[in-house]
Amino acid sequence: VMGAGGVVIPPEGYWEAVQPILKKYDILFVADEVICGFGRTGNMFGTETFKLEPDIMTLSKALSSSYLPMSALLVNEKVYGPVADESHKIGVWGHGYTASGHPVAAAVALENLKIIEERDLVGHVRDISPTFLKRLHALSEHPLAVESRGIGLIGAVELHHDEMSKTPGVLGARTNMAFHEGGLISRNMGDSLAFCPPLIISEKQVNDMFDIAEAGIETIAKAL
């Protein structure tokens, strides 16, 4: 799922069509799990949700719930093997960063992963997602809305108004401000309003969130 582009969900069949091409031409497949990883799409990783077979995975954000900066790079044998073989021949491939493997950040990440498992937050996402998506898609019925799109606990509604089409992003920014004034923190990417709540969100909180969103969109519609 492309998050920063406005929560763009890959069309059905897209990855099924792309992956054979990558394999045919021996192209490495990098899966960016920074947003999709650790439960956001209803599985531990987005690669599971979309049945991907990546060679490399990048992880961050939810790895530590951002309590401390932490990221990770995962590689399969196809990537690791040649590097290891050449290191045996010509010597250690020395690389790294000053703060790599920081013990405090690593401890926080491990505790965070334990909490995800102990509280079954991935299962909670699957349980709460139908309510989230139902309320999200209801926003697309508003006259200002073009469409809504989402999966798991991430989604967006895209807005449009003819008089504001010459200045893309302004409608989204104004609506986002109306959300903030109503007590909802959201993010507009152009004229798309994104929703990416904490995985521990309750059904009542989901409904409260979209009640505020509906009121905010209606406020802007009346002003226009």
N, C-alpha and C positions, 0 to 999 in steps of 0.2 A: 504494500500500500504506500503510495507516495504521499507522505504527510504534508511536507512544506509546500507542495504544489496545489494544495486544496483538498486533501484527503481523496485521492483518486484511486478507485478500486480497479484492479485489472479486470478486463472483460472475461467472461466465462470462456475457457478454452485457450486463453492467451498463452499461459505458461506451458500448457500441454503442447502447443504448437512451437514455442520458442526453444524449449530444451533439446529436442532432437537436432535442431539446427546447430546449437552450441556444441553438442557432442560430435556431430558430423565433421565440423571444421576444427575440432579440438580447441575450442574457445573456453577459457576459464570463466566460471560463473560465480560472481560475488553477490551474496545476499546481504543487504543492509538491514540488520535486525535491530537497529538503534531504537526505532519506534515500535516495530511489530513484535519484538522479543519479550519474553516473560509474561505472556498472558493476554496482551492487548487484543489480539484477534480471536481469542477463545481457545487457543492452544498455547503451549509453552513458547512456541516460535511460529512466526509467519510462514516459515518454510513448511511446517506441518499443515497449516491451514490451506496452503496453495499447492501442496504436494511437490515441493521443489527439492532438487538434489544439487545443492551448491558445492563448490570446491572451497570457498572461503566464506566465513560469516563474520560480520563486524557487530560487536555488542557494546552497549553503553546505557546511559540513562537508567532504565529499570533494573539494571544489574545491581545497582546499589540504591535504587529509588532516589538517586541524586543527593543522598545525604552526604556523600563524599564523592569527589571526582573519581570515576572508575570506567575503564573500557577494556575490551578484550578482543583478540583476533584469533579465530579458529580456522585451521586449515586441515584438509584431508591428506591422505597419503600421496595422492597425485601431486600435490604441491610440496609437501614436506620431504618426500623421498629423494627427489633430485638435489634439493638443498643439502640434505644430510650426506648424500653420496659424495658431492663435491667437497663438502667440508672435511670428509675423511681423506680426500685426496690432497687438498691444498691447504688445509688448516681451518681453524675455527672461523666461522663467519661472525665476526664481532659486530654487534649492533645493539641498540637500545636507547632508552631515554632516561634522564636523570631520576625521574620519579617512578620508573617501571617497577611493578611488584611491590608497591609501598605497603608495608605490613598493616598499617591502620586501615587504609582503604580496602585492602583485601579482606580484613576481618569484618568490616562493615558489609561488604558484598556477600560474604559467606552467611552472615546472620540474616541479611535481607532475603537471600535465597531460601534459608531455612523457614523464615516466616511465610514466604509464598507457598511453600509445601505444606507447612503445618496448618495454615488457615485455608488451604485449598482455594487460593484466590483465582486460579485458572478455572476451576469448576464454578466459582461464584460468577465469573465473567460470563460463562455459558448460561448460567441461570438468569442473570439480570439482563443479558443482551436482548432478548425478545422485547422487553418493555422499553429499553433504550431505543431500539430500532423502530418500534411502533410509533413512539413519540417523535423520533427524528423524521420519519417519513411523513408524519402528519403535517410537519412544517411545510412540505412541498406543495400542499394544497392551498397555501396562501397565494393571493394574486401576485405578490412581489417575488415569489420563489420560482426558480427555473427547474431545479431538481434537488433531491437529497440523495446522499450516498453514504454507506457505512457498513461496518462489519465488527463483530465483537463489541468493544466499547470505544470505538473511534468512528466519527462521522462528521458530515458537514452538510449544510444547506447553502445552495448558491442562489443569490438574489439578482434581480434585474429590474431596471426601470428605464423606459425609453429616454426620458429627459436627462438621465444621469449617465447614459451609455457612452457619452463622449469623454467622461472622466472616470475610467475604470478604477475601482477601489474605493471611491468616495462613499458609495452607498454602503459597502461593507463596513467601512470605518465608522460611519454614523450609526449603523445598526449595532456595531460592537460597543460603541459608547453607550447606547441605550441599554444594552445588556448590563454593562458595568454599573450604570446608575440604578438598575434594578437589583443589583447584588450578585450578578453572575459574571465570573471571569471567563471570557472566551478569547478567541483569536481570529481576526479576519485575515485571510490571505486573498488579496484582491476583494472580490465581492462574495467570496465563500466564507461562511462562518463555521469554524471548527469546534467540535466538542470532543474532549479527550479526558474524561473524568478519572479520578483515582479508582483503582480496581476494587477498593473496599466500599464503593458507593452503594447505598441502599435503594430499594425501589421507590421509597418516598422521596429521597433526594433526587433521583432521576426525574420524577414527576415535577418536583419543585424547580429543577433546572429548566425543563422545557416549558413550564408555566411562565417563567420569567422570559424565556426566549420568545414565546408566542406574543407576550405583552410588548416586548421590545420591538419586534417586527411590526406589530400593529401600530405602535406609536409612530414609527417612521413612516408607515403607509399613510397615516392620517396627516402627517406633516407635509407629505408630498402632494 
